[in-house]
């Protein structure tokens, strides 16, 4: 690969990493919102509204799956970017 091709790949990987981190942050915000709603539900305990608590639990479970997926992707992209950068350094060194 030429230096220019490597630079393009580094840029593309860094952009993917940034996008995935931003997605992860949004999921974290959603989880925080769910936690707040669960707390509110518990403080205003209404036995007839256990369905609402179940929906919140389902949302938390879905968000947890998405968190795991984005975490894995962040780990992979971080490794890929470090590998590309290490390769560029050894070519320039």
C-alpha positions as a Markdown table, in Angstrom:
| # | Residue | x | y | z |
|---|---|---|---|---|
| 1 | Unk | 0.0 | 0.0 | 0.0 |
| 2 | Unk | 1.2 | 3.5 | -0.7 |
| 3 | Unk | 1.4 | 6.1 | 2.0 |
| 4 | Unk | -1.6 | 7.9 | 0.4 |
| 5 | Unk | -3.7 | 4.7 | 0.5 |
| 6 | Unk | -2.8 | 4.2 | 4.1 |
| 7 | Unk | -3.6 | 7.8 | 5.0 |
| 8 | Unk | -7.1 | 7.3 | 3.4 |
| 9 | Unk | -7.6 | 4.1 | 5.3 |
| 10 | Unk | -6.5 | 5.7 | 8.6 |
| 11 | Unk | -8.9 | 8.6 | 8.0 |
| 12 | Unk | -11.8 | 6.2 | 7.1 |
| 13 | Unk | -11.1 | 4.1 | 10.2 |
| 14 | Unk | -10.9 | 7.1 | 12.5 |
| 15 | Unk | -14.2 | 8.4 | 11.2 |
| 16 | Unk | -15.8 | 5.0 | 11.7 |
| 17 | Unk | -14.4 | 4.9 | 15.2 |
| 18 | Unk | -15.8 | 8.4 | 16.0 |
| 19 | Unk | -19.2 | 7.5 | 14.6 |
| 20 | Unk | -19.4 | 4.3 | 16.6 |
| 21 | Unk | -18.3 | 6.2 | 19.8 |
| 22 | Unk | -21.0 | 8.7 | 19.2 |
| 23 | Unk | -23.6 | 5.9 | 18.8 |
| 24 | Unk | -22.4 | 4.4 | 22.0 |
| 25 | Unk | -22.8 | 7.7 | 23.8 |
| 26 | Unk | -26.4 | 8.0 | 22.5 |
| 27 | Unk | -27.2 | 4.5 | 23.8 |
| 28 | Unk | -25.8 | 5.4 | 27.2 |
| 29 | Unk | -28.0 | 8.5 | 27.3 |
| 30 | Unk | -31.0 | 6.2 | 26.5 |
| 31 | Unk | -30.0 | 3.9 | 29.3 |
| 32 | Unk | -29.8 | 6.8 | 31.7 |
| 33 | Unk | -33.3 | 7.9 | 30.6 |
| 34 | Unk | -34.6 | 4.4 | 31.2 |
| 35 | Unk | -33.0 | 4.3 | 34.7 |
| 36 | Unk | -34.6 | 7.6 | 35.5 |
| 37 | Unk | -38.0 | 6.3 | 34.4 |
| 38 | Unk | -37.6 | 3.1 | 36.4 |
| 39 | Unk | -36.7 | 5.1 | 39.5 |
| 40 | Unk | -39.8 | 7.3 | 39.0 |
| 41 | Unk | -41.9 | 4.2 | 38.6 |
| 42 | Unk | -40.6 | 2.8 | 41.8 |
| 43 | Unk | -41.1 | 6.0 | 43.7 |
| 44 | Unk | -44.6 | 6.3 | 42.4 |
| 45 | Unk | -45.4 | 2.7 | 42.8 |
| 46 | Unk | -48.6 | 1.8 | 41.1 |
| 47 | Unk | -49.3 | -2.0 | 41.0 |
| 48 | Unk | -51.6 | -1.5 | 38.0 |
| 49 | Unk | -48.7 | -0.1 | 36.0 |
| 50 | Unk | -46.4 | -3.1 | 36.2 |
| 51 | Unk | -46.7 | -3.3 | 32.4 |
| 52 | Unk | -44.8 | 0.0 | 32.2 |
| 53 | Unk | -42.0 | -1.4 | 34.2 |
| 54 | Unk | -41.8 | -4.4 | 32.0 |
| 55 | Unk | -41.5 | -2.2 | 28.9 |
| 56 | Unk | -38.7 | -0.2 | 30.6 |
| 57 | Unk | -36.9 | -3.5 | 31.4 |
| 58 | Unk | -37.3 | -4.6 | 27.8 |
| 59 | Unk | -35.8 | -1.3 | 26.6 |
| 60 | Unk | -32.9 | -1.6 | 29.0 |
| 61 | Unk | -32.3 | -5.1 | 27.7 |
| 62 | Unk | -32.3 | -3.9 | 24.1 |
| 63 | Unk | -30.0 | -1.0 | 24.9 |
| 64 | Unk | -27.6 | -3.4 | 26.6 |
| 65 | Unk | -27.4 | -5.5 | 23.5 |
| 66 | Unk | -26.7 | -2.4 | 21.4 |
| 67 | Unk | -24.1 | -1.3 | 24.0 |
| 68 | Unk | -22.3 | -4.7 | 23.7 |
| 69 | Unk | -22.4 | -4.4 | 19.9 |
| 70 | Unk | -21.0 | -0.9 | 19.8 |
| 71 | Unk | -18.4 | -1.8 | 22.5 |
| 72 | Unk | -17.1 | -4.7 | 20.3 |
| 73 | Unk | -17.0 | -2.4 | 17.3 |
| 74 | Unk | -15.1 | 0.3 | 19.2 |
| 75 | Unk | -12.6 | -2.3 | 20.3 |
| 76 | Unk | -12.1 | -3.6 | 16.8 |
| 77 | Unk | -11.8 | -0.2 | 15.2 |
| 78 | Unk | -9.4 | 1.0 | 17.9 |
| 79 | Unk | -7.2 | -2.0 | 17.2 |
| 80 | Unk | -7.5 | -1.5 | 13.4 |
| 81 | Unk | -6.5 | 2.1 | 13.7 |
| 82 | Unk | -3.6 | 1.4 | 16.0 |
| 83 | Unk | -2.4 | -1.3 | 13.6 |
| 84 | Unk | -2.6 | 1.1 | 10.7 |
| 85 | Unk | -0.8 | 3.8 | 12.6 |
| 86 | Unk | 2.0 | 1.4 | 13.7 |
| 87 | Unk | 2.4 | 0.3 | 10.1 |
| 88 | Unk | 2.7 | 3.9 | 8.9 |
| 89 | Unk | 5.3 | 4.6 | 11.6 |
| 90 | Unk | 7.4 | 1.6 | 10.6 |
| 91 | Unk | 7.3 | 2.7 | 7.0 |
| 92 | Unk | 8.4 | 6.2 | 7.8 |
| 93 | Unk | 11.0 | 5.2 | 10.4 |
